Amino acid sequence: MAETGRLTTHVLDTMRGCPAGGLHIDFHDIGGEEIRVLTSVITNKDGRCDQPMLSGSAFQTGKYELLFHVGRYFRESGIEPENGEFLDIVPVRFVVSDANAHYHVPLLVSPYGYSTYRGS
């Protein structure tokens, strides 16, 4: 039986050492002539989305972008960096080359830096 393709993500607040609940994420298809908004979500208390960002027949090969609104997250969390705000929106652009695979794109973030990778 073929695996159902899907995209998931989660966000970890590395400054406080906890999941980043309440973080806004926009998801776009950037593979065509125009950028298409696919969905917008807010992470739950575990820093995850309640369902995949995209799955099943809607999940196709192509170029995509996740926009993580980390500046707003830190402001709403009451975090005021000592040297002023640095990060606002963190874009992560990636390519889906296998529509039957699970793509997991986590973000580890602090007010001054971030890291991402293709997880499992």
Secondary structure, 3 states (H helix, E strand, C coil): CCCCCEEECEEEECCCCEECCCCEEEEEECCCCCCEEEEEEECCCCCECCCCCEEHHHCCCEEEEEEEEHHHHHHHCCCCCCCCCCCCEEEEEEEECCCCCEEECCEEEECCEEEECCEC
